[in-house]
Amino acid sequence: MTGKAVAPWTRTRLRTAPGAAAALALLVLVIAWLAAAYPRGVDTYEDEGLRDTVASAPPGRTALQFTAGAPGLGLPDDQRAEMIGPQPMKQRFDAVVRNVPAPLTSDPAQSTYGLRTTRKLVSDEPYLPRPNGLPPRFTVASQADLGSHSCLVSGRLPTGSAGPQAAEAEVAVTADTARTLHITAGSVLRVAGLGRPPLTFRVTGIVAPLLPEAGYWSVLSALRTPELVPASDDRDAPKYWHGGLLLAPGAAATLFATEGKPEMYVQLAPDTTTLTARQLGGVKSSLASLGSGPALSRLHTVYATSATSYTELDRVLLSYETVRGSIDPVVAVAGFGTATVAAVVLLMAGGLAASRRTAELALLRARGGALRQIAGRLLAESAVVVVPAAALGLLLAVLAVPEGRFGPALAATAGVAALGCLALPVRAALTHRTVRSAAERTDLVREKPSARRTVAELTLLALAVAAVFALRRRGTAGGPTDSLLSAAPVLVGVIAALVLIRLYPLPLRWAARPAARLRSTVGFLSLARAGRAPGGGALPLLALLTALTTAAFGGSVLAGSADARDRAALYATGTDARIGSDLPLPKDLPERVSKVPGVAGVSPVHIEYSVPLPSGAGDGDRTAVAGIDPASYARLTAGTALGIDADRLEAPPGAPGKAVLPAIASPSVARHLGKEPVRLHVGGQDVTVRVIAARDRSAAVPQSDFLLLDTAGLRTRYPTVLLVGGASLDAKALRKAAEGAHASVLLRSEVRQEYADSPLQTGAGRIYAAAVAAGAGLAVLALLLSLLRGAPERSALLARLRTMGLTRGQGRLLLVLEALPPALLAGAGGALTGWASIALLAPGIDLAGLALAGTGGLAPVGAELRADPMSLVLPAVCVVLLAAGVAAAQAWWSGRRGTITELRAGDAR
């Protein structure tokens, strides 16, 4: 053997077995495509999730806000007016934009600047609404580029200039402000002056925002939409309207003559179009520099010495990191499982090729062939097929998943190519490291494991136990633990495969003895063949166990996530829909809502927030008291975790305030009040209540401490919340029915969809499902390769037995029974391993990030991993049925070919 014959050898082998070469190329192509697409897919959903997290957060949280006191304090009025003119303010804005450190960038389309009041200005015009007798208050801002971000509804935009001594200035208001506060074009609003007569703001126009939810209008939302604000920190305090007035930039100096304490401001909307998860560290560093670092020092020079910065973008990014940190380890479980199955399949493909060429390679070794030369030729033969197929798989992955990093995809593809090239030569070298005339018989029943194998198995067992123990103790918080979580199910599968291989001979021995005494030889032959099958071994079982464990783990993850979303949505709304307001709802609203298509029931609720508890309960302890109609409330919550016993909660007969009212309380309130009657001041009256039961949650007051009473025992009975029930509610009609009530409408179906609609979550779900599906497909391929390895020998044996009188039916039964023991072993072992891995790993896994990513995984509901019976049983049953079906198909095909053909084929081999 010389090196000059390598090329002819390779061409000859490929021409001799083109089908085997094509099958190997297709296998490598698929696995390389999966390996390269996985990291790029993870990068894609992480980037989309980051951009969506920033884009969907309220602009008031994500915007970079810079403020400084009005310049020129102590200077003459005309000089101060010049310092805040349109041109100097634009120059300051441009300087701020230039000094934002990379990779943090701003979106100029939604960024703005100007001068605004920091104290609300009261206007006591008679036509303005007063919900609780309090006049509305206004924030006045000279926000730049108003015309570019709005369209005129009526009137014209404010123009002109005015100084601190001006008596009047022009302003505009939005359509929402005009409608809510009864303002029209030409209206006049007077505010108190600072040591001078009142300043008059004349409304010259009403505008409609072009992008009302974008940063320009939503950082200070009062400029866009008026809001009811309590006069004090008490939620039940009287409320007043807070609106916004948009001043002409040239008249910004008029704010010096008011009591509003004006300040300069710049608000920069972050640009998320090119933001990637790999830039997260740099963005956080930039935010830290703007908060109290070199970037802020530069702003003191170019903007104002008193400049301060504020943003909650760092908190938004932290919530994204928290969710991603809980999702990635769970998704990586599927990646590790699929990678293990893929590696096993490549090794099995190399083993199948080596077993088919056993006689050829044994002959080469007997004639003096060096092991290194044979392995080198097999490596070249494999590389000619594997490397181009892996390169094509990488190309297809890049085309299919255009976003994501190229480096990890290239590394994964290189790993696949290396394993595909080395599988055949390494297996051949291990098998033929000694010269022998024939291959040794494989017999699992009589085989005795070597000492080296025992040591290796014990080492793996120790590693698996250590990984599971560490995961259970530390959970998913921390870097190294994430890798343990991802690899733990695979480690459990490896240990289970090794244990089952050890135990496999025992039931075969026990079953073979009684089967040998039966009149029929089919049972005994099938058991004997199951223990001597050349396709037996740890690799097929490892592939099946890993795939079944991953499938069971994935099904349980999806089932636990769905259950967590259902409970979180129920706890957020209480019933199928919730209509609530801070003001009393119209008296006819329950009747209107009950007529909406799909509504099955309506329950009115009156809620008083911040009701003080008795002094003995502790200083400052307050709770929400909800007056409900027990009968309708019980009907709507029946069958849920929020249900109550209506009869026990009904108020006793008598005048309101005289009898002792039974109450249901949250656990903390129940502990404070005890079991004896207690007097509370609710809705302007004193009532006596006695807690009869404690519940963790209520439909009336979700996610808060509460006290439920019968409304019949209260004098104040007007509803502030309507609980609506119905399996198929018409959301549009429901919102139309609530128009004019200043109420919010919340549907449980929409809340649940929000939990499942995050790009980070949906992308991770797709990757997980694809990885599990790919692992299942590769496991099926591993099973087929295992059966294919012994198919020629089984066909020849079946033909020989037919010449000895075996019928076709007995032949089919023989092959099916022969395939059942390993299939049953894999199915039962996979189900058991899946259950064991879930039971072992559940304490260290939190599914809140994956289940509730729409809220940052912070919804007050547990998301625990629990075994899903269908995910455990169904894949195992499919493995058994597939093995039996393949064996039956082989028996049928052998019958079609005929006995003589099979005998000749067997002899030729």
C-alpha positions, -999 to 999 in steps of 0.1 A, spaced: 0 0 0 15 34 -11 2 69 -9 -1 72 -47 -32 49 -47 -53 72 -24 -71 90 -51 -79 59 -72 -91 42 -40 -114 71 -32 -129 73 -67 -133 36 -68 -151 34 -35 -175 63 -44 -183 47 -77 -188 13 -61 -213 26 -35 -228 59 -48 -261 53 -28 -242 51 5 -222 82 -4 -253 101 -13 -271 90 19 -241 102 40 -240 135 21 -277 141 27 -274 132 64 -245 156 69 -263 183 49 -293 181 72 -274 180 104 -250 208 93 -280 229 84 -296 223 118 -263 230 136 -257 263 118 -293 275 119 -296 270 157 -272 297 169 -284 321 142 -320 315 152 -312 321 188 -294 354 179 -324 364 158 -351 360 185 -328 375 211 -323 406 189 -360 409 181 -369 404 217 -345 432 228 -358 456 202 -394 448 210 -388 451 248 -374 486 243 -399 496 217 -430 483 236 -420 499 270 -436 533 277 -416 560 261 -414 578 294 -393 549 307 -370 544 277 -364 580 267 -331 597 277 -343 628 295 -320 657 302 -332 687 322 -316 719 335 -329 750 352 -338 780 330 -306 798 321 -297 834 328 -311 836 363 -305 872 375 -299 886 340 -323 911 324 -354 897 309 -344 904 273 -311 885 277 -329 855 293 -354 855 264 -325 854 239 -309 824 257 -340 803 253 -348 814 217 -354 787 190 -318 789 177 -299 785 210 -322 758 221 -316 739 188 -279 742 193 -281 728 228 -302 699 215 -277 691 188 -248 692 213 -266 667 235 -273 643 206 -236 644 196 -224 636 231 -245 604 236 -219 577 237 -220 548 213 -235 522 208 -264 541 223 -281 561 195 -312 583 194 -341 584 170 -342 620 157 -378 616 144 -392 611 179 -367 632 199 -376 668 209 -366 697 233 -380 729 247 -389 747 279 -416 735 302 -432 742 336 -423 719 365 -453 731 386 -488 727 373 -506 759 365 -542 763 378 -568 777 354 -602 785 370 -622 792 338 -659 785 344 -663 762 313 -636 738 325 -648 705 341 -643 699 378 -649 662 387 -646 668 425 -649 706 426 -612 711 418 -602 732 388 -579 716 362 -542 722 361 -519 725 332 -483 718 322 -472 743 295 -443 733 271 -427 750 241 -421 716 224 -402 719 191 -414 707 158 -451 705 167 -462 709 131 -441 678 120 -458 656 146 -494 666 143 -521 676 119 -546 705 124 -581 696 134 -593 732 137 -577 767 139 -540 772 133 -507 764 151 -494 790 176 -470 815 162 -452 846 171 -429 855 200 -435 869 234 -413 880 263 -416 877 300 -436 909 302 -462 898 276 -498 896 288 -509 869 263 -494 840 244 -507 815 218 -510 778 226 -524 747 210 -541 716 225 -546 681 213 -580 668 203 -582 646 234 -575 676 257 -600 697 238 -627 671 240 -622 662 277 -618 698 290 -644 714 267 -618 736 249 -623 750 214 -602 771 191 -604 806 205 -608 795 241 -589 815 267 -571 801 297 -558 824 325 -531 814 350 -517 832 379 -487 855 372 -455 857 392 -459 890 410 -480 904 381 -515 902 366 -526 868 353 -511 855 320 -536 847 293 -531 816 270 -552 818 239 -559 785 221 -553 791 184 -556 755 172 -565 719 180 -541 693 167 -542 655 164 -510 636 170 -497 617 140 -481 590 162 -497 594 196 -479 564 213 -445 574 200 -419 592 221 -426 627 210 -461 626 226 -458 600 252 -428 609 273 -449 636 290 -483 620 282 -503 649 298 -494 670 267 -514 645 246 -541 632 269 -555 647 301 -554 625 332 -572 625 365 -547 631 393 -554 627 430 -549 659 450 -528 639 475 -510 606 478 -542 589 489 -558 570 460 -593 579 472 -584 616 475 -604 641 453 -591 642 417 -586 670 392 -578 671 355 -542 675 344 -537 686 308 -511 701 286 -507 733 266 -483 735 236 -467 770 235 -451 785 205 -413 781 207 -408 819 202 -430 826 233 -411 803 257 -400 833 277 -435 840 289 -431 810 312 -407 831 333 -437 853 343 -456 823 358 -454 802 390 -444 772 369 -406 772 377 -397 765 340 -368 742 330 -351 733 298 -355 697 287 -342 674 260 -359 640 255 -341 615 232 -360 584 220 -336 554 217 -330 540 182 -338 503 183 -336 495 146 -300 482 147 -298 472 184 -286 437 190 -283 415 221 -245 415 218 -245 453 222 -263 451 255 -231 455 276 -220 485 256 -255 501 260 -254 496 297 -220 512 299 -232 542 279 -262 546 302 -239 545 333 -217 572 317 -247 594 311 -260 588 346 -230 598 365 -199 595 344 -178 612 317 -207 617 293 -227 636 319 -196 658 326 -194 667 289 -231 676 290 -224 700 318 -201 718 294 -221 717 262 -257 719 275 -259 734 310 -238 732 342 -269 721 361 -279 694 336 -292 661 351 -302 630 333 -330 605 339 -340 573 322 -354 539 331 -339 523 300 -314 504 322 -343 489 342 -360 479 309 -328 462 297 -325 445 331 -360 431 327 -350 418 293 -319 402 307 -339 386 334 -364 371 310 -336 360 286 -317 345 314 -346 323 324 -355 314 288 -321 305 274 -312 276 297 -346 260 290 -342 264 252 -306 251 254 -320 218 268 -335 211 234 -303 222 217 -281 199 238 -305 170 233 -307 174 196 -269 178 193 -264 146 212 -289 127 190 -273 141 159 -238 131 171 -251 96 178 -267 93 144 -234 103 127 -215 78 148 -241 51 139 -238 60 102 -201 55 105 -206 23 125 -230 10 98 -205 17 71 -177 0 90 -199 -31 97 -208 -35 61 -171 -34 52 -159 -56 80 -148 -84 57 -130 -60 33 -111 -42 61 -103 -75 78 -88 -88 46 -67 -56 42 -54 -60 77 -46 -97 71 -26 -89 40 -4 -64 59 -23 -32 57 -13 -7 83 -40 6 105 -29 43 100 -30 39 62 -64 23 62 -78 50 85 -62 77 63 -79 63 32 -113 61 49 -108 96 62 -102 109 27 -131 89 14 -154 104 40 -141 139 36 -148 140 -1 -185 135 7 -188 152 41 -170 185 36 -190 198 6 -223 186 22 -214 205 54 -205 236 34 -238 235 15 -257 230 48 -240 261 62 -249 281 31 -285 270 33 -287 279 70 -273 314 62 -299 319 35 -328 305 57 -318 325 88 -303 358 74 -297 374 108 -273 363 135 -236 358 139 -217 338 114 -189 326 138 -210 302 159 -227 288 129 -193 281 112 -180 265 144 -211 242 147 -208 232 110 -171 225 114 -179 202 144 -205 183 123 -180 180 94 -152 167 118 -175 141 133 -188 130 100 -153 126 86 -139 108 117 -169 84 124 -159 58 98 -121 57 102 -122 58 140 -148 30 142 -128 10 117 -96 16 136 -111 5 169 -126 -26 154 -95 -37 134 -68 -26 157 -58 -63 160 -57 -87 130 -84 -113 130 -101 -135 105 -137 -128 114 -156 -105 135 -165 -115 170 -200 -124 178 -220 -96 195 -241 -112 223 -255 -88 249 -267 -117 271 -232 -133 274 -211 -101 271 -192 -91 302 -184 -54 304 -147 -46 308 -132 -28 338 -125 3 316 -162 5 307 -172 2 343 -148 30 354 -161 52 325 -198 46 335 -191 53 371 -174 86 361 -203 97 340 -227 87 369 -207 109 393 -208 138 369 -245 135 364 -252 133 401 -230 163 407 -247 183 380 -283 175 392 -273 182 428 -257 216 419 -287 226 398 -312 217 425 -292 238 451 -285 268 430 -312 270 404 -309 289 372 -293 320 387 -257 322 377 -236 314 347 -222 279 352 -256 267 364 -271 275 330 -248 250 313 -256 224 339 -293 229 333 -289 225 296 -268 194 298 -285 177 328 -313 159 308 -287 146 284 -265 134 313 -296 117 328 -303 100 295 -267 88 292 -267 73 326 -301 57 319 -288 42 287 -258 27 304 -279 13 332 -305 -1 309 -278 -18 288 -265 -34 320 -300 -46 329 -311 -55 294 -298 -91 295 -316 -100 327 -352 -100 314 -341 -117 282 -326 -145 303 -356 -148 325 -380 -148 295 -359 -172 274 -362 -201 299 -400 -205 299 -401 -197 262 -378 -226 255 -404 -250 269 -431 -238 246 -442 -259 216 -437 -229 193 -401 -219 186 -410 -184 176 -409 -169 211 -376 -185 220 -360 -175 187 -372 -139 190 -357 -136 225 -325 -153 215 -322 -130 185 -330 -99 206 -299 -106 227 -276 -114 197 -288 -87 173 -258 -69 156 -277 -37 159 -277 -38 197 -256 -15 218 -256 17 237 -257 42 207 -292 35 194 -306 34 230 -287 66 239 -302 84 208 -337 72 217 -335 80 254 -321 114 247 -348 122 222 -376 109 244 -362 128 274 -360 160 254 -395 155 240 -409 148 275 -391 178 289 -403 200 260 -439 189 263 -439 195 300 -423 229 295 -450 239 270 -478 225 292 -465 243 323 -462 275 304 -498 273 291 -511 266 326 -492 296 340 -506 319 313 -541 307 320 -538 314 357 -520 347 353 -547 360 329 -574 349 353 -557 366 382 -552 398 362 -589 402 352 -608 381 377 -633 369 351 -636 368 313 -636 406 311 -633 436 335 -646 471 330 -632 495 356 -629 532 363 -617 556 391 -651 573 388 -686 559 393 -698 540 363 -731 550 346 -761 534 361 -772 520 328 -738 505 319 -745 470 334 -777 468 313 -758 479 281 -730 454 287 -754 425 293 -768 430 258 -734 427 242 -731 394 221 -714 366 241 -720 381 275 -733 354 299 -734 375 331 -725 408 347 -716 414 383 -713 450 396 -686 458 422 -680 489 443 -644 493 454 -630 516 481 -592 517 481 -570 526 510 -595 519 537 -577 522 570 -577 491 592 -581 494 630 -552 509 649 -545 476 665 -536 462 631 -506 485 628 -499 521 618 -506 529 583 -522 495 573 -548 499 546 -567 476 523 -592 477 495 -628 470 504 -650 456 476 -688 455 478 -702 428 456 -734 411 447 -727 376 461 -751 357 438 -738 371 405 -702 372 417 -704 335 426 -719 325 393 -691 343 373 -663 328 394 -677 293 397 -653 266 387 -622 288 391 -597 294 420 -615 327 428 -650 312 435 -669 319 468 -698 306 487 -725 332 480 -749 321 509 -722 327 536 -714 362 523 -750 376 521 -756 405 544 -781 398 572 -815 417 569 -816 452 584 -806 487 577 -771 492 562 -745 498 589 -765 482 617 -758 444 613 -725 426 614 -714 419 578 -697 386 569 -665 392 550 -639 373 530 -604 387 533 -569 381 520 -547 362 544 -528 393 557 -560 413 563 -576 382 579 -547 380 603 -550 417 612 -587 417 618 -590 383 635 -623 364 639 -641 389 661 -664 418 647 -644 449 638 -656 484 629 -643 500 597 -650 533 580 -660 524 544 -675 549 518 -683 575 544 -700 552 568 -691 530 598 -697 492 592 -690 462 614 -675 433 597 -664 398 607 -640 377 586 -655 343 579 -629 330 554 -596 339 539 -587 336 502 -554 342 485 -570 361 456 -602 377 445 -618 385 412 -629 419 425 -595 432 435 -568 412 417 -532 412 429 -540 432 461 -551 427 497 -588 429 499 -620 426 519 -652 413 502 -685 425 515 -721 422 504 -731 456 488 -765 453 503 -749 461 537 -734 494 524 -750 527 518 -727 535 489 -736 510 461 -727 526 428 -704 503 408 -668 512 399 -660 479 383 -681 454 362 -671 418 361 -682 403 328 -685 366 320 -688 349 286 -669 323 266 -668 342 234 -670 379 241 -671 405 213 -642 428 224 -651 456 200 -688 456 210 -679 455 247 -656 486 243 -683 504 223 -708 497 251 -684 513 276 -677 544 256 -683 576 275 -678 560 309 -641 569 312 -635 532 319 -609 507 308 -619 473 293 -597 444 300 -604 409 284 -588 378 298 -582 364 263 -562 396 254 -542 395 286 -533 359 279 -523 367 244 -500 395 257 -482 369 278 -476 347 248 -469 375 222 -433 385 230 -408 380 202 -383 367 228 -409 342 239 -424 332 205 -389 330 190 -377 308 218 -408 286 214 -402 281 177 -365 272 183 -375 248 210 -402 231 189 -379 229 159 -351 214 180 -374 189 196 -388 179 162 -354 176 147 -343 155 176 -373 132 172 -366 129 135 -330 120 141 -340 95 168 -363 78 143 -334 77 119 -312 62 146 -338 35 152 -339 28 115 -301 27 112 -301 2 141 -327 -20 124 -310 -15 90 -277 -27 103 -291 -62 110 -316 -62 81 -296 -83 57 -287 -109 83 -324 -111 94 -337 -115 59 -312 -143 52 -322 -160 85 -358 -157 77 -353 -173 43 -334 -202 59 -361 -208 85 -387 -208 57 -369 -237 40 -372 -255 73 -410 -251 75 -415 -216 90 -447 -200 77 -450 -164 65 -471 -155 95 -446 -170 118 -418 -152 100 -436 -118 105 -443 -126 141 -406 -136 146 -393 -103 133 -418 -82 152 -411 -101 185 -374 -97 179 -378 -59 175 -401 -54 205 -376 -60 234 -352 -32 225 -381 -10 215 -399 -16 247 -367 -10 266 -362 23 248 -399 34 252 -402 25 288 -367 38 296 -374 70 277 -407 77 296 -390 69 329 -360 90 322 -381 119 311 -401 117 343 -370 113 364 -352 143 347 -383 165 352 -386 155 389 -349 160 395 -346 193 377 -379 210 384 -367 227 417 -340 245 397 -362 256 368 -385 287 367 -407 289 336 -420 324 344 -397 339 318 -409 316 290 -445 316 301 -450 353 310 -424 371 288 -450 397 279 -447 411 314 -411 404 320 -419 372 337 -430 392 368 -467 384 369 -476 372 405 -482 335 396 -459 305 398 -447 288 366 -435 254 378 -422 225 357 -444 195 361 -444 162 342 -470 161 314 -484 125 310 -490 129 273 -455 141 266 -442 111 285 -464 83 271 -470 93 235 -434 94 222 -427 61 239 -457 44 223 -446 58 189 -412 43 193 -427 8 200 -451 11 171 -424 23 147 -401 -6 156 -429 -31 152 -440 -15 119 -405 -15 104 -400 -52 114 -434 -62 99 -425 -42 67 -392 -60 64 -409 -94 68 -434 -85 41 -407 -73 17 -386 -104 23 -417 -125 14 -421 -106 -18 -384 -112 -29 -387 -149 -23 -366 -174 -4 -341 -182 -32 -333 -146 -38 -327 -140 -1 -305 -171 3 -283 -161 -27 -281 -125 -14 -270 -137 20 -244 -160 5 -231 -132 -16 -226 -111 14 
